[in-house]
Amino acid sequence: MDDLTGFQRDLLYVIAGADRPSGQDVKDEIEQYYTNEINHGRLYPNLDTIVTKELVEKGQLDRRTNYYALTEDGEQAITDRQEWKAQYID
């Protein structure tokens, strides 16, 4: 996870907290945290990056809608990150 941007880590956390969210679901959720609107040109390339890194799997809900779900590697990356952060923040 050390090679992800902060935005990519945030996407990973949003996906972890949802049940197979669509890209639009991820966008809606992450916009609640970020002060600026997240456009598709920012969202989908970053989702593709975490899919390529095999932290997230991408599947198809229907012909127009994809879903995203954590892989085992993604779950482990979040666990490792949380343990690392716990050393510094209680």
PDB file of N, CA, C and O in Angstrom:
ATOM      1  N   MET A   1       0.822  -1.190   0.000  1.00  0.00           N
ATOM      2  CA  MET A   1       0.000   0.000   0.000  1.00  0.00           C
ATOM      3  C   MET A   1       0.870   1.260   0.000  1.00  0.00           C
ATOM      4  O   MET A   1       0.379   2.359  -0.256  1.00  0.00           O
ATOM      5  N   ASP A   2       2.146   1.094   0.285  1.00  0.00           N
ATOM      6  CA  ASP A   2       3.031   2.253   0.351  1.00  0.00           C
ATOM      7  C   ASP A   2       3.236   2.926  -1.000  1.00  0.00           C
ATOM      8  O   ASP A   2       3.733   4.051  -1.059  1.00  0.00           O
ATOM      9  N   ASP A   3       2.866   2.262  -2.072  1.00  0.00           N
ATOM     10  CA  ASP A   3       3.028   2.861  -3.393  1.00  0.00           C
ATOM     11  C   ASP A   3       1.735   3.478  -3.925  1.00  0.00           C
ATOM     12  O   ASP A   3       1.683   3.899  -5.081  1.00  0.00           O
ATOM     13  N   LEU A   4       0.689   3.537  -3.092  1.00  0.00           N
ATOM     14  CA  LEU A   4      -0.567   4.169  -3.489  1.00  0.00           C
ATOM     15  C   LEU A   4      -0.569   5.640  -3.102  1.00  0.00           C
ATOM     16  O   LEU A   4       0.084   6.043  -2.140  1.00  0.00           O
ATOM     17  N   THR A   5      -1.304   6.428  -3.856  1.00  0.00           N
ATOM     18  CA  THR A   5      -1.512   7.813  -3.461  1.00  0.00           C
ATOM     19  C   THR A   5      -2.527   7.834  -2.312  1.00  0.00           C
ATOM     20  O   THR A   5      -3.202   6.836  -2.060  1.00  0.00           O
ATOM     21  N   GLY A   6      -2.630   8.944  -1.637  1.00  0.00           N
ATOM     22  CA  GLY A   6      -3.630   9.089  -0.589  1.00  0.00           C
ATOM     23  C   GLY A   6      -5.037   8.885  -1.130  1.00  0.00           C
ATOM     24  O   GLY A   6      -5.873   8.268  -0.471  1.00  0.00           O
ATOM     25  N   PHE A   7      -5.301   9.397  -2.319  1.00  0.00           N
ATOM     26  CA  PHE A   7      -6.613   9.243  -2.934  1.00  0.00           C
ATOM     27  C   PHE A   7      -6.913   7.764  -3.204  1.00  0.00           C
ATOM     28  O   PHE A   7      -8.030   7.302  -2.972  1.00  0.00           O
ATOM     29  N   GLN A   8      -5.927   7.036  -3.686  1.00  0.00           N
ATOM     30  CA  GLN A   8      -6.118   5.614  -3.951  1.00  0.00           C
ATOM     31  C   GLN A   8      -6.368   4.841  -2.655  1.00  0.00           C
ATOM     32  O   GLN A   8      -7.188   3.923  -2.626  1.00  0.00           O
ATOM     33  N   ARG A   9      -5.662   5.211  -1.583  1.00  0.00           N
ATOM     34  CA  ARG A   9      -5.922   4.581  -0.286  1.00  0.00           C
ATOM     35  C   ARG A   9      -7.341   4.878   0.174  1.00  0.00           C
ATOM     36  O   ARG A   9      -8.026   3.999   0.697  1.00  0.00           O
ATOM     37  N   ASP A  10      -7.780   6.112  -0.019  1.00  0.00           N
ATOM     38  CA  ASP A  10      -9.147   6.469   0.373  1.00  0.00           C
ATOM     39  C   ASP A  10     -10.169   5.664  -0.418  1.00  0.00           C
ATOM     40  O   ASP A  10     -11.184   5.241   0.135  1.00  0.00           O
ATOM     41  N   LEU A  11      -9.914   5.451  -1.698  1.00  0.00           N
ATOM     42  CA  LEU A  11     -10.809   4.613  -2.505  1.00  0.00           C
ATOM     43  C   LEU A  11     -10.868   3.200  -1.943  1.00  0.00           C
ATOM     44  O   LEU A  11     -11.936   2.592  -1.870  1.00  0.00           O
ATOM     45  N   LEU A  12      -9.723   2.693  -1.552  1.00  0.00           N
ATOM     46  CA  LEU A  12      -9.657   1.349  -0.982  1.00  0.00           C
ATOM     47  C   LEU A  12     -10.501   1.260   0.288  1.00  0.00           C
ATOM     48  O   LEU A  12     -11.235   0.290   0.481  1.00  0.00           O
ATOM     49  N   TYR A  13     -10.399   2.260   1.145  1.00  0.00           N
ATOM     50  CA  TYR A  13     -11.180   2.273   2.387  1.00  0.00           C
ATOM     51  C   TYR A  13     -12.681   2.366   2.100  1.00  0.00           C
ATOM     52  O   TYR A  13     -13.481   1.699   2.758  1.00  0.00           O
ATOM     53  N   VAL A  14     -13.060   3.182   1.131  1.00  0.00           N
ATOM     54  CA  VAL A  14     -14.484   3.306   0.775  1.00  0.00           C
ATOM     55  C   VAL A  14     -15.009   1.967   0.268  1.00  0.00           C
ATOM     56  O   VAL A  14     -16.098   1.540   0.652  1.00  0.00           O
ATOM     57  N   ILE A  15     -14.249   1.315  -0.581  1.00  0.00           N
ATOM     58  CA  ILE A  15     -14.674   0.015  -1.111  1.00  0.00           C
ATOM     59  C   ILE A  15     -14.763  -1.010   0.015  1.00  0.00           C
ATOM     60  O   ILE A  15     -15.668  -1.845   0.030  1.00  0.00           O
ATOM     61  N   ALA A  16     -13.829  -0.945   0.952  1.00  0.00           N
ATOM     62  CA  ALA A  16     -13.846  -1.883   2.087  1.00  0.00           C
ATOM     63  C   ALA A  16     -15.106  -1.710   2.929  1.00  0.00           C
ATOM     64  O   ALA A  16     -15.606  -2.675   3.508  1.00  0.00           O
ATOM     65  N   GLY A  17     -15.610  -0.500   2.997  1.00  0.00           N
ATOM     66  CA  GLY A  17     -16.764  -0.218   3.838  1.00  0.00           C
ATOM     67  C   GLY A  17     -18.104  -0.421   3.170  1.00  0.00           C
ATOM     68  O   GLY A  17     -19.143  -0.117   3.756  1.00  0.00           O
ATOM     69  N   ALA A  18     -18.096  -0.925   1.966  1.00  0.00           N
ATOM     70  CA  ALA A  18     -19.350  -1.103   1.222  1.00  0.00           C
ATOM     71  C   ALA A  18     -19.416  -2.533   0.688  1.00  0.00           C
ATOM     72  O   ALA A  18     -18.413  -3.246   0.661  1.00  0.00           O
ATOM     73  N   ASP A  19     -20.592  -2.931   0.270  1.00  0.00           N
ATOM     74  CA  ASP A  19     -20.791  -4.253  -0.304  1.00  0.00           C
ATOM     75  C   ASP A  19     -20.862  -4.141  -1.825  1.00  0.00           C
ATOM     76  O   ASP A  19     -21.911  -3.840  -2.395  1.00  0.00           O
ATOM     77  N   ARG A  20     -19.720  -4.392  -2.465  1.00  0.00           N
ATOM     78  CA  ARG A  20     -19.625  -4.350  -3.923  1.00  0.00           C
ATOM     79  C   ARG A  20     -20.218  -3.066  -4.519  1.00  0.00           C
ATOM     80  O   ARG A  20     -21.170  -3.118  -5.298  1.00  0.00           O
ATOM     81  N   PRO A  21     -19.647  -1.921  -4.144  1.00  0.00           N
ATOM     82  CA  PRO A  21     -20.180  -0.660  -4.664  1.00  0.00           C
ATOM     83  C   PRO A  21     -19.870  -0.477  -6.145  1.00  0.00           C
ATOM     84  O   PRO A  21     -18.866  -0.972  -6.657  1.00  0.00           O
ATOM     85  N   SER A  22     -20.750   0.239  -6.809  1.00  0.00           N
ATOM     86  CA  SER A  22     -20.479   0.635  -8.194  1.00  0.00           C
ATOM     87  C   SER A  22     -19.503   1.808  -8.159  1.00  0.00           C
ATOM     88  O   SER A  22     -19.241   2.371  -7.096  1.00  0.00           O
ATOM     89  N   GLY A  23     -18.974   2.171  -9.309  1.00  0.00           N
ATOM     90  CA  GLY A  23     -18.107   3.346  -9.383  1.00  0.00           C
ATOM     91  C   GLY A  23     -18.836   4.594  -8.917  1.00  0.00           C
ATOM     92  O   GLY A  23     -18.255   5.435  -8.231  1.00  0.00           O
ATOM     93  N   GLN A  24     -20.100   4.721  -9.284  1.00  0.00           N
ATOM     94  CA  GLN A  24     -20.893   5.878  -8.852  1.00  0.00           C
ATOM     95  C   GLN A  24     -21.078   5.873  -7.341  1.00  0.00           C
ATOM     96  O   GLN A  24     -21.026   6.931  -6.712  1.00  0.00           O
ATOM     97  N   ASP A  25     -21.291   4.705  -6.747  1.00  0.00           N
ATOM     98  CA  ASP A  25     -21.405   4.612  -5.290  1.00  0.00           C
ATOM     99  C   ASP A  25     -20.116   5.068  -4.615  1.00  0.00           C
ATOM    100  O   ASP A  25     -20.147   5.800  -3.625  1.00  0.00           O
ATOM    101  N   VAL A  26     -18.992   4.632  -5.156  1.00  0.00           N
ATOM    102  CA  VAL A  26     -17.690   5.032  -4.614  1.00  0.00           C
ATOM    103  C   VAL A  26     -17.536   6.541  -4.733  1.00  0.00           C
ATOM    104  O   VAL A  26     -17.114   7.202  -3.784  1.00  0.00           O
ATOM    105  N   LYS A  27     -17.876   7.087  -5.895  1.00  0.00           N
ATOM    106  CA  LYS A  27     -17.785   8.528  -6.125  1.00  0.00           C
ATOM    107  C   LYS A  27     -18.647   9.297  -5.131  1.00  0.00           C
ATOM    108  O   LYS A  27     -18.188  10.264  -4.523  1.00  0.00           O
ATOM    109  N   ASP A  28     -19.886   8.871  -4.966  1.00  0.00           N
ATOM    110  CA  ASP A  28     -20.794   9.560  -4.040  1.00  0.00           C
ATOM    111  C   ASP A  28     -20.252   9.542  -2.614  1.00  0.00           C
ATOM    112  O   ASP A  28     -20.329  10.542  -1.900  1.00  0.00           O
ATOM    113  N   GLU A  29     -19.712   8.416  -2.211  1.00  0.00           N
ATOM    114  CA  GLU A  29     -19.211   8.282  -0.838  1.00  0.00           C
ATOM    115  C   GLU A  29     -17.957   9.114  -0.617  1.00  0.00           C
ATOM    116  O   GLU A  29     -17.835   9.793   0.402  1.00  0.00           O
ATOM    117  N   ILE A  30     -17.026   9.066  -1.561  1.00  0.00           N
ATOM    118  CA  ILE A  30     -15.767   9.772  -1.372  1.00  0.00           C
ATOM    119  C   ILE A  30     -15.956  11.287  -1.451  1.00  0.00           C
ATOM    120  O   ILE A  30     -15.202  12.048  -0.846  1.00  0.00           O
ATOM    121  N   GLU A  31     -16.967  11.714  -2.201  1.00  0.00           N
ATOM    122  CA  GLU A  31     -17.247  13.152  -2.277  1.00  0.00           C
ATOM    123  C   GLU A  31     -17.758  13.706  -0.949  1.00  0.00           C
ATOM    124  O   GLU A  31     -17.723  14.918  -0.733  1.00  0.00           O
ATOM    125  N   GLN A  32     -18.225  12.846  -0.071  1.00  0.00           N
ATOM    126  CA  GLN A  32     -18.640  13.307   1.248  1.00  0.00           C
ATOM    127  C   GLN A  32     -17.443  13.726   2.094  1.00  0.00           C
ATOM    128  O   GLN A  32     -17.587  14.516   3.028  1.00  0.00           O
ATOM    129  N   TYR A  33     -16.266  13.202   1.773  1.00  0.00           N
ATOM    130  CA  TYR A  33     -15.047  13.532   2.502  1.00  0.00           C
ATOM    131  C   TYR A  33     -14.265  14.659   1.831  1.00  0.00           C
ATOM    132  O   TYR A  33     -13.787  15.576   2.499  1.00  0.00           O
ATOM    133  N   TYR A  34     -14.139  14.586   0.508  1.00  0.00           N
ATOM    134  CA  TYR A  34     -13.371  15.583  -0.232  1.00  0.00           C
ATOM    135  C   TYR A  34     -14.209  16.840  -0.446  1.00  0.00           C
ATOM    136  O   TYR A  34     -15.421  16.761  -0.649  1.00  0.00           O
ATOM    137  N   THR A  35     -13.562  17.987  -0.401  1.00  0.00           N
ATOM    138  CA  THR A  35     -14.291  19.248  -0.543  1.00  0.00           C
ATOM    139  C   THR A  35     -14.639  19.555  -1.997  1.00  0.00           C
ATOM    140  O   THR A  35     -15.596  20.285  -2.255  1.00  0.00           O
ATOM    141  N   ASN A  36     -13.896  19.021  -2.933  1.00  0.00           N
ATOM    142  CA  ASN A  36     -14.163  19.263  -4.349  1.00  0.00           C
ATOM    143  C   ASN A  36     -14.862  18.062  -4.968  1.00  0.00           C
ATOM    144  O   ASN A  36     -14.711  16.928  -4.514  1.00  0.00           O
ATOM    145  N   GLU A  37     -15.630  18.340  -6.015  1.00  0.00           N
ATOM    146  CA  GLU A  37     -16.275  17.262  -6.755  1.00  0.00           C
ATOM    147  C   GLU A  37     -15.203  16.380  -7.391  1.00  0.00           C
ATOM    148  O   GLU A  37     -14.190  16.878  -7.882  1.00  0.00           O
ATOM    149  N   ILE A  38     -15.431  15.089  -7.379  1.00  0.00           N
ATOM    150  CA  ILE A  38     -14.508  14.132  -7.997  1.00  0.00           C
ATOM    151  C   ILE A  38     -15.051  13.802  -9.383  1.00  0.00           C
ATOM    152  O   ILE A  38     -16.136  13.233  -9.510  1.00  0.00           O
ATOM    153  N   ASN A  39     -14.298  14.157 -10.419  1.00  0.00           N
ATOM    154  CA  ASN A  39     -14.782  13.871 -11.775  1.00  0.00           C
ATOM    155  C   ASN A  39     -14.354  12.478 -12.213  1.00  0.00           C
ATOM    156  O   ASN A  39     -13.468  11.865 -11.617  1.00  0.00           O
ATOM    157  N   HIS A  40     -14.994  11.998 -13.257  1.00  0.00           N
ATOM    158  CA  HIS A  40     -14.719  10.642 -13.747  1.00  0.00           C
ATOM    159  C   HIS A  40     -13.282  10.484 -14.197  1.00  0.00           C
ATOM    160  O   HIS A  40     -12.706   9.403 -14.074  1.00  0.00           O
ATOM    161  N   GLY A  41     -12.697  11.556 -14.719  1.00  0.00           N
ATOM    162  CA  GLY A  41     -11.311  11.507 -15.174  1.00  0.00           C
ATOM    163  C   GLY A  41     -10.319  11.297 -14.049  1.00  0.00           C
ATOM    164  O   GLY A  41      -9.188  10.875 -14.292  1.00  0.00           O
ATOM    165  N   ARG A  42     -10.719  11.581 -12.836  1.00  0.00           N
ATOM    166  CA  ARG A  42      -9.872  11.314 -11.672  1.00  0.00           C
ATOM    167  C   ARG A  42     -10.231   9.969 -11.043  1.00  0.00           C
ATOM    168  O   ARG A  42      -9.350   9.200 -10.658  1.00  0.00           O
ATOM    169  N   LEU A  43     -11.517   9.694 -10.944  1.00  0.00           N
ATOM    170  CA  LEU A  43     -11.983   8.507 -10.236  1.00  0.00           C
ATOM    171  C   LEU A  43     -11.572   7.205 -10.929  1.00  0.00           C
ATOM    172  O   LEU A  43     -10.908   6.360 -10.328  1.00  0.00           O
ATOM    173  N   TYR A  44     -11.962   7.050 -12.170  1.00  0.00           N
ATOM    174  CA  TYR A  44     -11.818   5.743 -12.822  1.00  0.00           C
ATOM    175  C   TYR A  44     -10.365   5.344 -13.105  1.00  0.00           C
ATOM    176  O   TYR A  44     -10.048   4.162 -12.968  1.00  0.00           O
ATOM    177  N   PRO A  45      -9.477   6.245 -13.487  1.00  0.00           N
ATOM    178  CA  PRO A  45      -8.076   5.825 -13.617  1.00  0.00           C
ATOM    179  C   PRO A  45      -7.485   5.350 -12.279  1.00  0.00           C
ATOM    180  O   PRO A  45      -6.677   4.422 -12.246  1.00  0.00           O
ATOM    181  N   ASN A  46      -7.892   5.988 -11.193  1.00  0.00           N
ATOM    182  CA  ASN A  46      -7.392   5.565  -9.884  1.00  0.00           C
ATOM    183  C   ASN A  46      -8.006   4.235  -9.447  1.00  0.00           C
ATOM    184  O   ASN A  46      -7.325   3.413  -8.834  1.00  0.00           O
ATOM    185  N   LEU A  47      -9.280   4.019  -9.754  1.00  0.00           N
ATOM    186  CA  LEU A  47      -9.874   2.705  -9.497  1.00  0.00           C
ATOM    187  C   LEU A  47      -9.147   1.637 -10.315  1.00  0.00           C
ATOM    188  O   LEU A  47      -8.853   0.554  -9.809  1.00  0.00           O
ATOM    189  N   ASP A  48      -8.859   1.947 -11.583  1.00  0.00           N
ATOM    190  CA  ASP A  48      -8.141   0.994 -12.432  1.00  0.00           C
ATOM    191  C   ASP A  48      -6.759   0.665 -11.870  1.00  0.00           C
ATOM    192  O   ASP A  48      -6.294  -0.469 -11.986  1.00  0.00           O
ATOM    193  N   THR A  49      -6.110   1.642 -11.270  1.00  0.00           N
ATOM    194  CA  THR A  49      -4.789   1.412 -10.676  1.00  0.00           C
ATOM    195  C   THR A  49      -4.869   0.405  -9.538  1.00  0.00           C
ATOM    196  O   THR A  49      -4.049  -0.510  -9.466  1.00  0.00           O
ATOM    197  N   ILE A  50      -5.851   0.561  -8.643  1.00  0.00           N
ATOM    198  CA  ILE A  50      -5.926  -0.381  -7.523  1.00  0.00           C
ATOM    199  C   ILE A  50      -6.439  -1.750  -7.972  1.00  0.00           C
ATOM    200  O   ILE A  50      -6.194  -2.755  -7.304  1.00  0.00           O
ATOM    201  N   VAL A  51      -7.147  -1.792  -9.100  1.00  0.00           N
ATOM    202  CA  VAL A  51      -7.514  -3.082  -9.698  1.00  0.00           C
ATOM    203  C   VAL A  51      -6.259  -3.746 -10.271  1.00  0.00           C
ATOM    204  O   VAL A  51      -6.023  -4.932 -10.045  1.00  0.00           O
ATOM    205  N   THR A  52      -5.460  -2.979 -11.010  1.00  0.00           N
ATOM    206  CA  THR A  52      -4.224  -3.494 -11.612  1.00  0.00           C
ATOM    207  C   THR A  52      -3.268  -4.015 -10.537  1.00  0.00           C
ATOM    208  O   THR A  52      -2.575  -5.010 -10.748  1.00  0.00           O
ATOM    209  N   LYS A  53      -3.234  -3.347  -9.396  1.00  0.00           N
ATOM    210  CA  LYS A  53      -2.366  -3.773  -8.290  1.00  0.00           C
ATOM    211  C   LYS A  53      -2.964  -4.961  -7.524  1.00  0.00           C
ATOM    212  O   LYS A  53      -2.386  -5.431  -6.545  1.00  0.00           O
ATOM    213  N   GLU A  54      -4.124  -5.436  -7.982  1.00  0.00           N
ATOM    214  CA  GLU A  54      -4.811  -6.605  -7.432  1.00  0.00           C
ATOM    215  C   GLU A  54      -5.234  -6.429  -5.976  1.00  0.00           C
ATOM    216  O   GLU A  54      -5.311  -7.398  -5.220  1.00  0.00           O
ATOM    217  N   LEU A  55      -5.510  -5.172  -5.587  1.00  0.00           N
ATOM    218  CA  LEU A  55      -6.048  -4.887  -4.269  1.00  0.00           C
ATOM    219  C   LEU A  55      -7.570  -4.903  -4.296  1.00  0.00           C
ATOM    220  O   LEU A  55      -8.229  -5.096  -3.275  1.00  0.00           O
ATOM    221  N   VAL A  56      -8.108  -4.693  -5.496  1.00  0.00           N
ATOM    222  CA  VAL A  56      -9.556  -4.645  -5.718  1.00  0.00           C
ATOM    223  C   VAL A  56      -9.868  -5.440  -6.971  1.00  0.00           C
ATOM    224  O   VAL A  56      -9.111  -5.418  -7.942  1.00  0.00           O
ATOM    225  N   GLU A  57     -10.995  -6.143  -6.938  1.00  0.00           N
ATOM    226  CA  GLU A  57     -11.467  -6.786  -8.158  1.00  0.00           C
ATOM    227  C   GLU A  57     -12.607  -5.972  -8.726  1.00  0.00           C
ATOM    228  O   GLU A  57     -13.370  -5.333  -8.001  1.00  0.00           O
ATOM    229  N   LYS A  58     -12.700  -6.012 -10.034  1.00  0.00           N
ATOM    230  CA  LYS A  58     -13.751  -5.286 -10.755  1.00  0.00           C
ATOM    231  C   LYS A  58     -14.610  -6.316 -11.461  1.00  0.00           C
ATOM    232  O   LYS A  58     -14.106  -7.172 -12.189  1.00  0.00           O
ATOM    233  N   GLY A  59     -15.908  -6.225 -11.239  1.00  0.00           N
ATOM    234  CA  GLY A  59     -16.836  -7.138 -11.888  1.00  0.00           C
ATOM    235  C   GLY A  59     -17.970  -6.364 -12.517  1.00  0.00           C
ATOM    236  O   GLY A  59     -18.021  -5.137 -12.429  1.00  0.00           O
ATOM    237  N   GLN A  60     -18.869  -7.072 -13.143  1.00  0.00           N
ATOM    238  CA  GLN A  60     -19.966  -6.423 -13.845  1.00  0.00           C
ATOM    239  C   GLN A  60     -21.293  -6.724 -13.152  1.00  0.00           C
ATOM    240  O   GLN A  60     -21.663  -7.882 -12.958  1.00  0.00           O
ATOM    241  N   LEU A  61     -22.005  -5.644 -12.779  1.00  0.00           N
ATOM    242  CA  LEU A  61     -23.346  -5.786 -12.211  1.00  0.00           C
ATOM    243  C   LEU A  61     -24.376  -5.942 -13.321  1.00  0.00           C
ATOM    244  O   LEU A  61     -25.278  -6.776 -13.237  1.00  0.00           O
ATOM    245  N   ASP A  62     -24.228  -5.133 -14.357  1.00  0.00           N
ATOM    246  CA  ASP A  62     -25.060  -5.225 -15.551  1.00  0.00           C
ATOM    247  C   ASP A  62     -24.248  -4.685 -16.723  1.00  0.00           C
ATOM    248  O   ASP A  62     -23.049  -4.445 -16.582  1.00  0.00           O
ATOM    249  N   ARG A  63     -24.866  -4.496 -17.850  1.00  0.00           N
ATOM    250  CA  ARG A  63     -24.122  -4.100 -19.050  1.00  0.00           C
ATOM    251  C   ARG A  63     -23.444  -2.742 -18.927  1.00  0.00           C
ATOM    252  O   ARG A  63     -22.464  -2.472 -19.620  1.00  0.00           O
ATOM    253  N   ARG A  64     -23.959  -1.887 -18.050  1.00  0.00           N
ATOM    254  CA  ARG A  64     -23.411  -0.532 -17.926  1.00  0.00           C
ATOM    255  C   ARG A  64     -22.709  -0.275 -16.600  1.00  0.00           C
ATOM    256  O   ARG A  64     -22.032   0.743 -16.456  1.00  0.00           O
ATOM    257  N   THR A  65     -22.852  -1.164 -15.636  1.00  0.00           N
ATOM    258  CA  THR A  65     -22.394  -0.872 -14.283  1.00  0.00           C
ATOM    259  C   THR A  65     -21.415  -1.928 -13.784  1.00  0.00           C
ATOM    260  O   THR A  65     -21.696  -3.126 -13.824  1.00  0.00           O
ATOM    261  N   ASN A  66     -20.272  -1.466 -13.319  1.00  0.00           N
ATOM    262  CA  ASN A  66     -19.280  -2.338 -12.710  1.00  0.00           C
ATOM    263  C   ASN A  66     -19.379  -2.238 -11.194  1.00  0.00           C
ATOM    264  O   ASN A  66     -19.875  -1.249 -10.654  1.00  0.00           O
ATOM    265  N   TYR A  67     -18.903  -3.270 -10.521  1.00  0.00           N
ATOM    266  CA  TYR A  67     -18.776  -3.209  -9.068  1.00  0.00           C
ATOM    267  C   TYR A  67     -17.304  -3.379  -8.714  1.00  0.00           C
ATOM    268  O   TYR A  67     -16.500  -3.837  -9.525  1.00  0.00           O
ATOM    269  N   TYR A  68     -16.976  -3.001  -7.495  1.00  0.00           N
ATOM    270  CA  TYR A  68     -15.622  -3.118  -6.982  1.00  0.00           C
ATOM    271  C   TYR A  68     -15.682  -3.822  -5.637  1.00  0.00           C
ATOM    272  O   TYR A  68     -16.579  -3.563  -4.834  1.00  0.00           O
ATOM    273  N   ALA A  69     -14.729  -4.711  -5.391  1.00  0.00           N
ATOM    274  CA  ALA A  69     -14.674  -5.439  -4.129  1.00  0.00           C
ATOM    275  C   ALA A  69     -13.213  -5.687  -3.762  1.00  0.00           C
ATOM    276  O   ALA A  69     -12.372  -5.908  -4.633  1.00  0.00           O
ATOM    277  N   LEU A  70     -12.925  -5.649  -2.475  1.00  0.00           N
ATOM    278  CA  LEU A  70     -11.563  -5.911  -2.022  1.00  0.00           C
ATOM    279  C   LEU A  70     -11.172  -7.349  -2.308  1.00  0.00           C
ATOM    280  O   LEU A  70     -11.990  -8.262  -2.200  1.00  0.00           O
ATOM    281  N   THR A  71      -9.932  -7.536  -2.668  1.00  0.00           N
ATOM    282  CA  THR A  71      -9.358  -8.872  -2.761  1.00  0.00           C
ATOM    283  C   THR A  71      -8.738  -9.208  -1.403  1.00  0.00           C
ATOM    284  O   THR A  71      -8.702  -8.364  -0.508  1.00  0.00           O
ATOM    285  N   GLU A  72      -8.264 -10.414  -1.255  1.00  0.00           N
ATOM    286  CA  GLU A  72      -7.555 -10.769  -0.017  1.00  0.00           C
ATOM    287  C   GLU A  72      -6.332  -9.881   0.164  1.00  0.00           C
ATOM    288  O   GLU A  72      -6.030  -9.458   1.280  1.00  0.00           O
ATOM    289  N   ASP A  73      -5.624  -9.594  -0.931  1.00  0.00           N
ATOM    290  CA  ASP A  73      -4.458  -8.703  -0.844  1.00  0.00           C
ATOM    291  C   ASP A  73      -4.873  -7.307  -0.397  1.00  0.00           C
ATOM    292  O   ASP A  73      -4.155  -6.657   0.363  1.00  0.00           O
ATOM    293  N   GLY A  74      -6.027  -6.845  -0.866  1.00  0.00           N
ATOM    294  CA  GLY A  74      -6.529  -5.536  -0.448  1.00  0.00           C
ATOM    295  C   GLY A  74      -6.868  -5.506   1.027  1.00  0.00           C
ATOM    296  O   GLY A  74      -6.551  -4.545   1.727  1.00  0.00           O
ATOM    297  N   GLU A  75      -7.515  -6.564   1.501  1.00  0.00           N
ATOM    298  CA  GLU A  75      -7.836  -6.659   2.923  1.00  0.00           C
ATOM    299  C   GLU A  75      -6.567  -6.673   3.764  1.00  0.00           C
ATOM    300  O   GLU A  75      -6.486  -6.011   4.799  1.00  0.00           O
ATOM    301  N   GLN A  76      -5.572  -7.439   3.302  1.00  0.00           N
ATOM    302  CA  GLN A  76      -4.305  -7.510   4.045  1.00  0.00           C
ATOM    303  C   GLN A  76      -3.586  -6.164   4.029  1.00  0.00           C
ATOM    304  O   GLN A  76      -2.986  -5.772   5.030  1.00  0.00           O
ATOM    305  N   ALA A  77      -3.638  -5.465   2.923  1.00  0.00           N
ATOM    306  CA  ALA A  77      -3.003  -4.151   2.834  1.00  0.00           C
ATOM    307  C   ALA A  77      -3.629  -3.181   3.834  1.00  0.00           C
ATOM    308  O   ALA A  77      -2.916  -2.407   4.473  1.00  0.00           O
ATOM    309  N   ILE A  78      -4.935  -3.216   3.972  1.00  0.00           N
ATOM    310  CA  ILE A  78      -5.610  -2.342   4.941  1.00  0.00           C
ATOM    311  C   ILE A  78      -5.226  -2.734   6.358  1.00  0.00           C
ATOM    312  O   ILE A  78      -4.949  -1.865   7.185  1.00  0.00           O
ATOM    313  N   THR A  79      -5.204  -4.024   6.650  1.00  0.00           N
ATOM    314  CA  THR A  79      -4.806  -4.490   7.980  1.00  0.00           C
ATOM    315  C   THR A  79      -3.386  -4.057   8.303  1.00  0.00           C
ATOM    316  O   THR A  79      -3.119  -3.553   9.394  1.00  0.00           O
ATOM    317  N   ASP A  80      -2.480  -4.250   7.361  1.00  0.00           N
ATOM    318  CA  ASP A  80      -1.084  -3.858   7.568  1.00  0.00           C
ATOM    319  C   ASP A  80      -0.966  -2.357   7.798  1.00  0.00           C
ATOM    320  O   ASP A  80      -0.199  -1.915   8.654  1.00  0.00           O
ATOM    321  N   ARG A  81      -1.719  -1.577   7.042  1.00  0.00           N
ATOM    322  CA  ARG A  81      -1.681  -0.125   7.186  1.00  0.00           C
ATOM    323  C   ARG A  81      -2.199   0.302   8.557  1.00  0.00           C
ATOM    324  O   ARG A  81      -1.619   1.175   9.204  1.00  0.00           O
ATOM    325  N   GLN A  82      -3.299  -0.321   8.996  1.00  0.00           N
ATOM    326  CA  GLN A  82      -3.873   0.006  10.295  1.00  0.00           C
ATOM    327  C   GLN A  82      -2.887  -0.328  11.415  1.00  0.00           C
ATOM    328  O   GLN A  82      -2.735   0.446  12.360  1.00  0.00           O
ATOM    329  N   GLU A  83      -2.224  -1.467  11.311  1.00  0.00           N
ATOM    330  CA  GLU A  83      -1.231  -1.851  12.322  1.00  0.00           C
ATOM    331  C   GLU A  83      -0.059  -0.882  12.329  1.00  0.00           C
ATOM    332  O   GLU A  83       0.434  -0.514  13.396  1.00  0.00           O
ATOM    333  N   TRP A  84       0.386  -0.471  11.166  1.00  0.00           N
ATOM    334  CA  TRP A  84       1.481   0.481  11.078  1.00  0.00           C
ATOM    335  C   TRP A  84       1.098   1.809  11.704  1.00  0.00           C
ATOM    336  O   TRP A  84       1.870   2.382  12.472  1.00  0.00           O
ATOM    337  N   LYS A  85      -0.111   2.310  11.376  1.00  0.00           N
ATOM    338  CA  LYS A  85      -0.575   3.574  11.924  1.00  0.00           C
ATOM    339  C   LYS A  85      -0.733   3.495  13.449  1.00  0.00           C
ATOM    340  O   LYS A  85      -0.477   4.476  14.148  1.00  0.00           O
ATOM    341  N   ALA A  86      -1.149   2.347  13.962  1.00  0.00           N
ATOM    342  CA  ALA A  86      -1.374   2.186  15.398  1.00  0.00           C
ATOM    343  C   ALA A  86      -0.103   2.393  16.204  1.00  0.00           C
ATOM    344  O   ALA A  86      -0.172   2.724  17.388  1.00  0.00           O
ATOM    345  N   GLN A  87       1.059   2.203  15.582  1.00  0.00           N
ATOM    346  CA  GLN A  87       2.325   2.452  16.274  1.00  0.00           C
ATOM    347  C   GLN A  87       2.488   3.924  16.656  1.00  0.00           C
ATOM    348  O   GLN A  87       3.186   4.262  17.612  1.00  0.00           O
ATOM    349  N   TYR A  88       1.834   4.779  15.893  1.00  0.00           N
ATOM    350  CA  TYR A  88       2.054   6.215  16.046  1.00  0.00           C
ATOM    351  C   TYR A  88       0.842   6.939  16.601  1.00  0.00           C
ATOM    352  O   TYR A  88       0.967   8.011  17.192  1.00  0.00           O
ATOM    353  N   ILE A  89      -0.323   6.356  16.412  1.00  0.00           N
ATOM    354  CA  ILE A  89      -1.568   7.008  16.844  1.00  0.00           C
ATOM    355  C   ILE A  89      -2.362   6.010  17.669  1.00  0.00           C
ATOM    356  O   ILE A  89      -2.619   4.888  17.233  1.00  0.00           O
ATOM    357  N   ASP A  90      -2.743   6.428  18.849  1.00  0.00           N
ATOM    358  CA  ASP A  90      -3.595   5.564  19.669  1.00  0.00           C
ATOM    359  C   ASP A  90      -5.033   5.908  19.519  1.00  0.00           C
ATOM    360  O   ASP A  90      -5.887   5.276  20.142  1.00  0.00           O
TER     361      ASP A  90
END
